[in-house]
Amino acid sequence: MSTTQTIARTTDRLDLPDDLTAADSKLVYLFVAVSDGATVDDLQTALDIKKISLFPVLDTLSERGLIERVEDEYVAAQAS
């Protein structure tokens, strides 16, 4: 199943953290949260965002504890 199919079939509500204000941050967070993990290449292709723009977004989301890097993929951080 492709990530696009996964997103289309997701029916659970996913709330965005209140401190996410930038559109790119919201897009990346939502994509990672509904996927089983995404590489930078996956994100670049699916969201049509250049890698040079993705890395600062990923760094910020990681620093805020919203996503984690696991090997070469980014995944949603586990809620504590």
Summary of the structure (lengths in Angstrom):
residues: 80
radius of gyration: 11.8
end to end distance: 28.7
largest distance: 31.8
contacts: 198
relative contact order: 0.18
helix: 50%
strand: 11%
